[in-house]
Amino acid sequence: MNKRQIQARLIEKGSNFRQFALAHGYEPRTVTQAVQRWAGASTLPNGRLTFSILRDLSLAIGAEVLPGILASADANAKELPHAVMTEKT
């Protein structure tokens, strides 16, 4: 998806980049920079913050911003409970 397609999906949901950022605890400028840089890319970002922004944005609009980002997010979520449990024991 490109930036305009993402923006259109947010508008359909009654939101925009700024409202999305504030609702999810991100800085608005960071969200716009992440979308500007990664929209339309074919690879996933390495940074945790950027990955989280794009994953949350994909969930908010109901479509993958980057191909495979939701599948990667699901794989990471399945690994997380195990990692948390091993740290506590």
MOQUIQUI-V989456 format. One record per run of one state. SS is the DSSP state (A for helix, B for strand, O for the rest). FROM is the first residue (numbers start at 1). TO is the last residue. Records with the same first field share a line. If there is no record, write none. Layout:
SS=FROM-TO + FROM-TO
This chain:
O=1-2 + 13-16 + 25-27 + 39-47 + 62-68 + 89-89
A=3-12 + 17-24 + 28-38 + 48-61 + 69-88
